[in-house]
Each structure stands twice: as structure tokens, then as C-alpha cells.
Amino acid sequence: MAGMTVPLTLNPDRLFPAEPQTRAVARKLYEQIKDLPILSPHGHVPPVWIADDLEFPDPTNLLLTPDHYVNRIMHGQGVDLADLGVPMGRDDFSAEQARNAWRIFCKHWYLYRGTPMKFWMEAELVDIFGVDVRPSEETADRIYDTIAEKLRTPEFRPRALMDRFDIEFIATTDDPLDDLEHHAKLRDDASFTRTVVPTFRPDKYLEPAREDWNDLMDALAEKTGIDTGTWGGWVSAMENRRAFFKSMGATSTDHAHVDMVMAPLEDAEAVYARARRGEASAEECTALRRAFMFEQARMASDDGLVMTYHPAVARNHHQPTFERFGADVGGDIPLSFEVVEALRPVLNAFGTHPNFRIILFGMDETVYSREVGPLAGFYPSVYVGPPWWFIDAPDAIKRWRKSLTEYGTFYKTTGFIDDTRAFMSIPARHDVARRCDVSHLAELVVEGRLEIDEAEQTAFDLTSTLPRKAFNIPS
């Protein structure tokens, strides 16, 4: 096919079941939910993009550089991440280099066959930018110019796209010491009708084994005016920042550590003091981190911020890549993790507390069916998070839904979480989840396990009702 220009079109029945009767039901269900507003309660879009309504610079910096899903595939084939503009925000990446990065991507388009990235990117190219040819070496410049021309128009600024995509609610991910000035700007702008809220992400402040942890504690003290030299001071300072985030609209906190253990520590004050002196052992640092997380849960039962917890990722697996490009460039690898015993202490303390809610997700498919589903089936506070990162692909989403339904957890799930910096892919990612959900529901209908009216209501709830409930999103 070298040298050929192949049309690019979208199959309206993509991801629907192949069996005709089931596909017909899936189509009917999809028609009823496909245009519902997008609720995005966990993501990484920089709030400044929306607050300042920044013009996107070029196709590469918009669609490639921020998307580690896309970049890691090419890196695995020997492409240098630097040639793709990584890391984000480089001031030494020229316009010609950006165009060449796009050429590299189009040359490697075949690598994405069978992946969700192909689905997302095709939807972006066709539905958003009106591209009508398949990416290739021959079409790279044509596609690049089509996108670049549209990015120069007001209709392709972030706020206009929020309206076009019908993103009703989106949460960013923010450092506890952030002033949240961009969120304040959006909150105070009467002309902006969408909702953008922060998310409290305290991970590095809960890791006393980090070399910079004491510096972070000093910064926390300076920000809050609270002495963090003691355990009680750390607790008060954290409560202070959580309250500020909540006052700015935050509905949740986000956590990721190597395991899911949250447990109180009997001698927390003494261990904390040793950590502040730089004298705590590795075992004590681990115990203290788990005690910090237990305190985060206790605070959640007080202030009502929803906890999301996604552990067990080997971050920055390739040290040379991390040293060269920093974090979040595709070098993170899944780990297995244990849930039931890890959460026993915290669920014994808060599992039936009316003000406590925790959403559990990860990258180990077996954990959902073996541990998370049964926990959510019993504990009112436990919700099953979405298939996430590496398993947010169509087949994995369908396996996830099938493995959980029989636990009675349709109504203990949270809706889809896109977890992305790639702003343009948000509608495509949510569309994948909606298509997968209606496919599963259609199978239940055809098998006589669900009536069509029940499937219709469930499809609506999975898309709209449950995200609002799980994340306390206002209607």
C-alpha cells in the first residue's frame, strides 16, 4: 500500500457486537446515550489551557507530545522521545521539528493496529478536524496542515471545544500547595458555563523515604503557617490544604503508592520525628506512609472528599529516560497488588461511615473480579473504579464489565475516567466506554437476562447518574 492515499472513515458500528440481533440492541441503547454530556472527574489537562483559553500551538504539541499512550508505542520501536517533542513545554522544539514529529508518527501508523490509540486518534482526526485520509508518509503533511489551519481559529480554542465536546464537568490534578489561581479565574468568570475543579494529589508529601521529603514538609509549613515539625502539625497542615481545595470546588483526592495499605501507626509521633531528622529506617518510612494514608481516609470521613486510589505502578522504570525526560512519558509499568488485607484496617475504621467513599482502581484485571468487586458488593463506602491505563482498551473494558456485573456492582461503579493530558482525545475515550457498556447491556438483553427498559435506564445511569453520585458532581 506504499504510495497510496487511503480514505479515512469511521464505522458507525465500531466496537458493537458482531451478532446482528445483539448489534441492533446495542445501536438502540447507544443512540440514547451518545450525546449525553461528558463528566470527566479525574484527568490531567492543565487548567491554564482553559483559564487563559490558550491557542494550541501545532498538531504535534496538541496530539502527540502530551499523549504517553501514543509515544510509548513508537519508543518501543526505537523512536527517540525527543523527536516527538517530549517532554511537554519545551522551548527548543522548532516548528520544523514539530512537523517532522508528525511525519514520524504517520510513518509508524501501522503500529497502532488493534489498539485503543488507533480508535481515539481516528475519532479525533475525522470527527474533530475533518481529516479524510489515513495517516501515512504520503499524507503526513496534508493532515498536519489541515489540523494546523483549524487550530488558528477561535472554534478550536479550549473553551469553544469544551462546549463542542459538551464537557460539563472536568477535574484537574493539582499539587496540595498550588494556589489554584487558574481555577479561581474560571470560577469568577461569569461567561464560562462549564465546571472545572481541582483534585488534591498529595502523594509526594506522604512519602518520607523521598530525598526531598523534609523540604516538602518545610514548604507545607510555610504555605499553611502551621509547624510541620510534629505529627500533629502535619495533620493540621494537611487538613488546612484539603479545606482550601474543597473551598475551590474539589470533590475528590487522588492517591497512588506502591501498595494499597492504609493502617494506623501506634508510635506515629516518634516515627514522624525520626523521619523529620532523617533518621527513620526504610521500614519505618513505609509504615509512616501507610499511616499518612490512613489519616487521609480519616480526613475524608470528616470533609467528604472522595478518595480515589490507584496503586501498584513501577514509576519511571527506565532510569535513563526519567533522567532525560522526567516523569509521565510512558515509562511506567503495571505491578500486581493486594487489596483485601491491605484495606482491612481502614475499612474496619471507616467502611460503613456515611461520609466516607473510596474508589479503587488499578492495572491488574484479576484484582477487580477477585477482590475489588466483592469488597464493593459489601461495603457502602467502596466503589469500583474504571478499567484504567493499559486496561482502558475495548476488550479489557468488556472483560472488566463482565467480571463485575454478577457481584451486583453496576451501581457501585463510577462511570468512565479518561485520566488524560490529551485534551482532544477526551470525547473519543468516553465514546469507547459508552460503546463497550451498551454492547455488554445488549448481550444481557438478547440472552434474556435484562429487559430493554432496564438496559436503557442502566445505560443512562452508567453514563450520567453514577459519575455524579460517586464523585459528588452537582446536577
N, C-alpha and C positions, 0 to 999 in steps of 0.2 A: 504493500500500500504506500510505499515511499513515493513522494512526489504528488500524491493525490490529495485533493481537498474534499473531505467527507463532511456532509451536513451534520449538525448537532441538533438533536431534538430530544424532547423528554417524553417518555412513555407515560401516559396518564395512569396506567395501572401498575406502575413500578412498585415493587415490594408487596403487592397484593398476592393472595394465594393463586396458584395456577389452576386449581379445580374450578370449573365455571360457576357452579352454584355458590360456592363459598366466596369467590371473587365478586359476584353480584351483590352479596350481602355486604362485603367489605366496602364496595363502592358506595352503597347507600349510607352506611354509617359514616364514611369519610366525608361525604357531601355535607353532613350535618355539623361537622366539627372543624373542617379545614380552614375556615375563615374566622374562627374564634381568636380573640386577642392572645398574644404571646405573653406569658408570665415567665420571667427568667430570674428565679430567686437566688441563683449562685453563678457568678461569672467573673470575668477579669477584664472587661472593657474599661479602659482608663476613663474616669469621669470627666477629665478635662476635654476629651473629644466632644462630649455632649454639651458641657457647660459653656465652652467657647465656640461651639459649632464649627470646629476646625475643618478646613478643606483637606481631604485626603490627598497626599502628595502624588502618588502614582500607583499603578496596579500592583507592583511588587510589594511596596511598603504596606499596602492595604490587605492583599490577599495571600501573600506568601510569607513574608518575614515574620509576622506575628503568629503564624499557624504552625506549631511544632508537630502537629499531626502530619502535615504535608511535608515539612522539611526533613523529618527523620527518615522518611522513605527514601528520599534522594541521598541523604547522608549514608544510609545503609548500602548504597550502590557506589559510594566513593565521591560524591559531590561535596565540595568544601562548603560548610555553612556560611563562611564569609562571602562566598559568591552569591548567596541568596539574601544578603543584607543583614544577616544575624550578627550581633543582637539588635533588637529594636532601638531606634533612636540614634543611629549612627549619623554623624555629621560629615563623614568621609566617604559616603556612598553616593557616587555621582549618578546623574540621570542616565548616562550610558550604561553604567553598571547595573542600574535597576532594570533597564530594558534587557540587558544580557541575562540577568537572573530569570526573567520571564521566558526567554528563549530556552534556557536550561530546563526550566520546568516543563515547557511544552515538548521539548525533545524527549523527556522522560515520562510523558503522559501515560504510556503503556504500563508503567509500574503500578498504577492505581487501579488496574482492573480487579474487580471483585471487592474493592474496599469501600467503606463509607465515604472516604475522602473524594472518590470519583462522583458519588451521588451528590455530595454537598457542592462540589465545585461546578458540576454541570448545572445544578439548580441555580447557583449564583450567576454563572455566565449567561444562561438562557433567560431566566425569569427577571433578573435584576438589570443586566446590561444588554440584553437583546443580541447576544452573540449567536451566530447561526452556523459556525463551522467548528469542527473538532480540533482541539489543540494538537499541534504538530510543529515540526521545524518550519514547515512551509507557511503555516498560518499564525505563527507566534506574533510577528509584528502587527499583522492585521487585527488580531484580538487585542493586543496591547493598546493600539491606537484607538480602537473602539471604546475601550474602558476609560482610557486617559481623557478622551474628549468629554465623556459624560461626567467624570469626576470634577471637571472645571465648572459644572453648572450648579446652581443653588439646589436643584432637586436631589443632588447626591451628597449634600451635607448631612451630618449625623442626625440633626433634629428632623429634617424632612424624611429621612429614612426611618426614623423611629415611627413616624406617622404612617409611612408607606407599609412598613412591616407590621404595623399595629402592635408594637411592643408597648403594652400597657404598663408593665412593671419590670424594672431591671435592677438587680443588686450588683454592686461592685465588690471588690475585696480590698480591704484597707488596713494599714498598719494602725495599731492602737494609739500611737502618738500623732497620727495625721490630724491636721486642723480641719479637714473636710471642707475646705473653702469652696471647692467646686460643687459639692453637694449643697452648700449654703446658697451659692449663686443660683442653682436650679430651683431650690425651694422658694427663693424670693422672687423668681421671675414669673409674673402672672401670665405671661404669654405662653409659657411652657406647660402643656396639659398632660404630659406623661409623668410617671413616677420613677425617680432614680434614687436609690437609698444605699448607704454604706453597709458593709459587713465587717464585723470585728474579727480580725485574724491575728491572734496573739502568739502564734507558735514559738517564735524565737525568744519571747520573754518567758517561756515556760521550759526552756532547755538549759539548765545550769551547767551542762557539760560544754556548752559553746565557749570558745575563747573570748568572745566579746560580751558574754552574759552580764558580767558586772558593769560594764559600760552601759549596757542597755538598762540595767536597774538604776543607774545614776540618771540616765536620760528620762526614765519614767518618773523618778523623784522630782526632777527639775520641771517636768511638764505638769505634774499634778500638785506640786508644793507639799507632797507627803513624803516623809522619810521612809525610804525603802530599805533601810538597814536592818529591819526586823521582819519576821514573818507577818506579823500583824500589819506592818506598814505596806508590805507587798499586797496583802489582801485589800486594804483600803484603797491603794492606788489603782488596782485593777477594777474595783467597784466604781471608782471615780470615772475611769475612762469608759467603762461599759455604759454608765449612765449618760455620759456625753453622747456616745454613739446612738443610744436609744432616743435621746432628745432630737437627734438629727434624722430620725426615721428608720434606723436599723431595726430589723426584725429577727436577725439571727447572728450567731457567731460561727466561725469556721475553724476546724482543727484538723491537723494531720501530723501524726507522730509515728514512730516505727511500730508501735503496738497500740492496742485499744484499752490498756489497763488504766483504770481510774480508781485510786484507793487512798484512803486517809493514811497519814503517817503520824505515829504516836509522838515521836520526838521531832516534829516538823520544825519547831523553833530552833533547836540546836543544830539540826542538819542545815537549815537555811543559813544560820550564822556561819557555819563552816564553809558553805558554798560562797558566801559573800567574802570570806577571807581567802578563797581559792584553795581551800584545804579539803573539800569533800571528795570522797572516792568516787569511782565510776558507778559503783553500786548505789551509793547514796544519791548521786545525781539522778539516776534512773528513778529511784524511789521518790525523790523530791518532785521530779517532773510528773509522776503519776499522782502525787498529792496536789500539785498545782491543778491538774485536770479535774480532780475530784472537787476542788474549790470552784472551778469554773462551772461544774454541774450544780453545786450548791447555790452559786450566784444566779444561775439560770432559773432555779426554782423560786428565787426571790424576784428577779426582774422580768422574767417571762421571755427573755431572748431565747430563741430556738437554737439548740446545739446541732451542728452538722459535723460528723466525724468520719473521716476517710483516711484510715491509717495504711501502713504497710506498703510504702513505696521506697525503693532504693534510689534516693535522690542523687542526681549528678554522678551516675555510675562510672563514667569515664572522666577521671580527674583532669587530664589534659584539656578536654573540651570545656569543662567547668572553668578552668583557669583562663582559658582563652575567651570564652563567650559568656560566662556566667550561668545562672540557673534558668530553668524553664525554656530550654532549647531542644527538648526531645530526648535527653539522656537519662530519663527516669525509667525504672524497670519495676514491674509488679513483684510483690512478695506475698507469700501466704500469711494468714494471721488468724488468731483465735479470738472468739467473741464471748462465748457463754461464760466462762470463768473470769475473763477479763472484766466483764461488766457486772459480775455478781455484787461486788461491794457498792457500786454506785446505784444499781437498780434496787438493792435492798434498802438503800437510804432514800431514794427519790423516785423509784419506778412507778409508784402509784400516786405521786404528788400531783395535784391537779394543775399546778403551774409549770410542770417540767415536761419538756419534749425534746427527744433526741432522734436525729435522723442518721441512720447508719448506712454507709456505702463504701465500696472498695473495688478492687480489680480481680478478686478471686470469685469466680462464678459459684463455686461449691459452697462458699460461706453463706450466700443468700438463701439457698434452699435448706442447708443443714442447720444453720444457727440463727441468722437474722430473721428469716421468715417465722420460725417458731417463737422467737422472742417477741416479735411484733404481734403475733397472734394472741399472746397472753398479756403483755404489759401495755397499759393505756398510753404510756409515755413514749414507747418505741415505735418509730416509723421506718419503713424500708426505703432507703434511698434508691436512686435510679441506677441502671447499669451505666457505669462511669468509666471513661478513659481506658481504652483498649477493649472494653466490652460495650461501648455505645454504638456498636455496629448492628445492622439489621438482624442477622441470625442470632447474635448474642442477646439482643433485646427480646427477641421472641422466646428464646430459651429461658431467659430471666422471668418473663411474664408467665410462662407455662409452669415453671418450677415453684412459683409463689401462689398462684391462684387458689390452689386447693387448701392452703392454710387460712383462707378467708381474709386475705390481705389486699384485695382490690382497694379496700377503703382504709388501708394502712400504708399506702404508697403516697408519693408526694408530687406526682406529675414529673415532667422531664426537666433535667438540669443540663444546660448546654456547656457550662464550665469553660467558656472560651474567651480568648482575646480577639478572635477573628470575627469582627462585628458583622460582616456581610454573610457569614455562614449561619447566623442565629436562626433565621426562618427555615433554612434547609434542615438544620439539625432537629428542630422541633417537628418539622414535617415528617422526618423519618420515624420519630417516636409515634406520631399520630397514625401513620400508615401501619406500623407494626401493631399498635394497640387494636385498631379496628380489624386487622387480619386475625388476631387472636380471638376477639369477640365474635367475628363471623364464623370461625370454626366451632365455637361453642353453640352458636345458633343452629348451624347446619347439623351438628351432632345431637340436637335436641336437649342440650344442657342449659340453654338460656333462651328466653323468649325475645323476640325482636325489640319489644318496647323496653325490656330490661337492658338489652345491649345498647340501645340508643341512649338511655339515661346514664349508663356506665361510661360510655364513650365521652359524653359531656363532662361527667364528674372527673374522669381521669385527666381531662384537658384543662378544666377550669375550677371546679369545686375543690378538688383535693389540694392543688398547689396553694390556693388561698387558705385553706384550713391548716395545712402543715406548716406554712411559713407565716401565718397571721397576716396575710396580704389583705388590705381592705378592699371591699367590693366597690 
